[in-house]
Amino acid sequence: MEDQMTVSASRVPAMLGMDHRCSPLTLYLRMRGELSDDVADNAAIQAGRYYERATADWACDTYGMRIQPGWAQKTLAYGSLSGHPDFVVLDDDRKVAILEVKNPFWSYKGGDWGEPGTDEVPKPYFLQTLTYVHLLHQTATKGMWKPFELADYGYVCAKLAGGIARYKIPYDKAIIAKVEADAAKFIARIAQGNPPTPEDEQDMRNLWPVTQGKVADCNSAFVEQLKSLDAIKKQVKQLQQEESALKAVVLGFARDAESIEWVRDDGSRITVCNLSANRTLDTESLLADHPNLLQQFAKLDTAALRKADRALVERYMHKPESAVEASRVIRLKLPKEVQG
C-alpha cells in the first residue's frame, strides 16, 4: 500500500470512474499494492512530458504569467487528498494560481475543449486542477504570498490545434467537498479490503487472478452473481419457448400470406405484420458451376464469399421453394393503437 493514504489529484478522475485508462477497481488494486502501478509510455505521454515546460513557458509569454520557482512538482497534501501541480504562477492579475499543462497535440478533436477563457475542459482535467487549487488554498499559510493574493481559480493551459489556449477553473467548494468525501470513502475501502464493483472483464481478471492450479477464488458476492446469471438464463430459455410457440401460431394462421392485416370496426385495414421467406444460397448449384471455390475457402462461408464476390452470391440466392425448406421471418408493424 502507499505510505500516505491519500488519493492524488491525478487519480481523482479514476476514483470517480472518469478515467478511461484506469477504473476505480484498478486504482484500488494499485493503491493496495496488488497490481503494478507502472503505466506503459506511448507517443502521446512521451510528447506531453517532453513539451511540458515548453508549453508552460509559451503560455506564460502569451498570457503574461510568471512561474514561481521552487513550486514545480511540490507535493501538497490535505485530508484525504494530495498531489503535485505542474506549476504555480503569478498571473496577469497579479494573483498566485495553479497552472496545469496539457499537450493533446494531434489527439485534439475539439469536442471536450470549449472556448479559451471558460472552464470547459475534459472532466478529468477539470477535477485534477480543481483538486490542486483546493490543496494550494488549504496548505498556504497566512501572508505567505504577500504582496500578492491567492487566486480562487486555477488554469489549464493546453497546446491545441493553432496554439496555446488558457482555461480558468473556479475554486468550487461544493464540488471539492464531494470529492473529499468520496476520497475518504475510497481510502476506507482500501483499509477494509472492500473493492469497488468490477466494470469489465479486465477488472474481473485483476480482482480474482487465476492461480497456478488454474483456479480463481471468489467471494460470496460473486456466488450471488452466478445465481443471478443462472436465473436469467432460465428466463431467457422460457421466453424463447414462448416465442417459438407464438411464432407457430402466427405462421399457422398466415399460411402462405405475405402480410397480415387487421380489419377494424369501421372497415379500414391496417397491416400489422409482414412475412417473408429467407433467401438461401443454392450451394449445390454454386459448387457445381464453380468447383474452384473450395480451394479458395476452407469452408464455404457465405459472408466471406459475399465479401469476395457479391454479384456471384446474388446469382445463386433464391427463396425456399417448399414449406420444409422455408424459414419465414415475421416483421411486426404494430401501430400505436394496437400496441400493448
N, C-alpha and C positions, 0 to 999 in steps of 0.2 A: 504494500500500500504506500501511498505518498506520505512523506513526513508531515507536511502541512495538509490537514484535512480541510481543504478549501476547493472550490470549483473556480478554475481560472477563467478570465473573461473570454479567452479564445474557445473555451469549452462550453460556455453557457448555451450557444445555439444547439450543440449536440445534446446537452442535458434536456433541452426543451423539445427535441425531436425536429430541429430545423436545419440540421447539417446532413446533406446527402452522403457525405463521406464517412459519417460516424453516427451510429444510432445510440439512443440512451443506454441500451444494454451493452454495446461495445465500449462506451465510455465507462460504465460501471465496472466492467471486467478489467479495463486498463487501470483504473484507479485502485482496484484491489490487487493489482499485480498479477492477475491470472491470464492476461493477454498482453502481448508485446505492444509497447507504445510507439514503436517505430512506424513512421509513415513514409512510404516509398516516394522518392522525388519523381516529379515529372517535369516536362518543359515549362509549364506554367508556374509551378512552385519555384523552380530554379530562377526563372526570369524575375519573379516577384522579389526574391531575396537579393539578387544582384543589383536590381534597379531601385531598391527601397530608398536608399539615401539620396540617389539622384532625383527621384521623384519628389522627395521631401524638399530638397533644395530648389527644385523647379517651382514647386507650389509656393514656397516662401518668397521667391523672386516675383512670382506672378501676383500674389495676394498681399504682399507687404508684411510678411510674418518673419519672426526670428526664432530659430531653435535655441532653447535654453540648455546650455551644456551641462552634462552630468546627470540628465534625466532620461536619456535614451535607454530603454530596456531596464529601467529601475523597477524592481518588484514592489508592488503596493499590495497590501492585504488589510482587509477589514471584515470582521464577522465570518461569514461562510464563503466570501469571495476574495479573489486575488488576481493579480495579473501584472504584466509589464507592458505599458503602452509603447508604441513605436517612438513617439516624440512628445515633448512638452514645448509649446511655443508661446511667444508673446505675439499676439495677433495685431491686425491693423487698427483695432480699437483699444490697443494697449492693455489687453487683458490676457491673463495666463490661461491657456487652453490645451486640451489633449489634441494631438494630431495623429490619426491613423492613416497609413498609406496603403493603397491597394493598386495593383497593377494587372487589371484584366487583359490588357493588350488585345490580342486577336480574338479572345473569347467574348469580348463585349458585344452584346446584341441589342442593348438599349432597353429591353423590357423591364428590368428591375432598377434602372437608374433614371431618376426624374430630372427636372431642370436643376442645374447648378444653383446653389444657394438654399435649396429646400432640404428636407430630411429624408427624401425619397431615395434610399439606397437599399440593396438587398437586406432582408431581415437579419441574417447572421451578422452583417457588418454593423447594422443599427444597434443590435443588442450588445455586441462586443464593445463598441465605442461608448455606449451609454454606461456600461459597467465600469470602464476606465474613468469616465467623468465622475461617477459616484465614488470610486476609490480615491481619486485625487481630492475630492471635497472632504472625504472622511479622514484622510491621513494628513492633510495640510494643517500646520499649526498656525495659530493666530498671528497675523502680521508677517508671515514668512515671505510674502510676495511684495511687501512694500517697496516702492510706492504704487505697485500695480494691484489690480483687483483680480480675483479668481473668477473666471468666466463660468456662467451657469449653462454652458453648452460645450460641445466638443466638435472637432472637424474630422471628416473623412475626405481625403484628397485622393483622387483616382486618376490614373493615366488611362484615358479613354480615347476612342477614335477622335482625332482632331486636337488633342492636347490635354491639359490638366483641368479637372473640374473639382470645385470645392463644395462640400455639402456640410450643413450645420445640423448637429444632433442635439436637441434640447435636453437639459437635465430633468427628466420626467420622473419625479419621486414615486408616483403611483406605480409605474411600470417596474422600477428598480426594486420597490418593496415586494412585488410579486416574485421577481427574480430571486431576491434574497430568501424569501420563504421557500421557494422551490429548491434552491441550493441546499438549505438546511435539511429539507426532507430527503434530498438525494444523498447527502452525506450520511444521514441516519440509515438509509437503505444499505449503504456500503458497510457501516458498522454492524448492522444486524444480519448481513448476508441475505438481503431481500432483493433479488434482481428485478429490474423492470421487465415488463412483458416483451417477449421477443417479437420483432416486427417482420422478419422474413426467415427464409431457410438458413441464410448465413448466420443470423443471430442464434438460431437453434443449434447450429453446429458449434458456435462459440460457447453456448451455455452448457451443453452436455457433450463434450468431446468423447469420441469413441476410444476406448482403452485398447491396449494391445490384444486383448482377448476378444476384440470385435463386439464389445458390449458398451452400451451407452446407458448410464444410470440416470434415473429421473426421480422426480418427487411426486407427492400425492396430487398436486395441482395438474401435472401433466397426465396422470392417470384419469382425472376427471375430463380432461380434453379428449382423451381417447374414447371415453364413454360417450361424449357428445358426438364425436365423429361416427361412432357405431350407430347411434340413434338417427343421425342424418342419413346415413347410408340406407337404413331400413325405410325411412320416409321416402327417399328417392325411389327405392325399389317398388314401394306401394304405389307411388304416383305413376311410375312407368307402366305398372299393370293396369291402372285405371285409364291411362292414356290409350293403351293398346285396345282395351275393351270399347272405349268410346269411339276410337277410330274404326273399329269393326262395325259399329252401329251406323256411323256416318256413311262409310263406303257401301255397306249393305243397302242402305236407303237410297243412295245416289246411283247405284249400279254403274252404268257406263256414262252417266251425265258428266258434262264438263263444268257445270256450276249448279248451285242450289239457291233458289230464290224463295223469299218469304212473301206470301200474298197477304197483304194487310186487309183489314176490315173494309177499307174504302176502295179496295180493288187494285191499288197500286202495288208494285212489286219492287223488292229490294234484294239485290244479290248479297247473300251473307257468306258465301263460301265458293271458292274456285277449286276445282280438282283437275289435276293433270298427271299424266304418267311420266315418270322419269325416263329420260332417254338413256339408252345403254349403248355401249361400244360393241359392235359386231366383231369380236376378237377373232373368231374363226375365219371370216372373210378377209379381215385385215392381214392376218398372218399368211393366209393362202396367197394373197396378192403381193405381199412384201415379206418374204421369209427372212430377209437380212436384218429385220428389226430385232430379232432375238440375239443377234450378235452385238448389237449396239446397246441393248439394255439387259441388265442382269435378270430382271423380271419386267413384264410388260406393265409398267406404271403409267396409268392414263394421264396423270398430272404431268409427269416428266415428258411423256410423248407429246402432250398438247403444247408444252412449252417449246419443244424442239420443232414441231411442225403442226401448228394449229389447223391449217387447211386440210391436212391429211386426216386428222382425227375427225373433223366435222363430216368428211365424206362417208365415214363408217359409223356415224352415230345414228340411231334410229329409235323410235318409240317401240315399246314392247308390243308384240302382235297378239298376245294371249293373256288371259287373266292370270295364268300361272306365272308368266314371266313379269307381269306388271308390278311395279312398286309405286303406288299413287301418292301424290303429295297433296295435302289439304292446306289451303291457304285461306284463313279466315278473313272476312271483310266486314265484321260486325259494326254497324253504325252505332252511335252513342245511345240511341233509343232502345236498342236491344242488348246492350252490354249489361252485365251484372244480373 
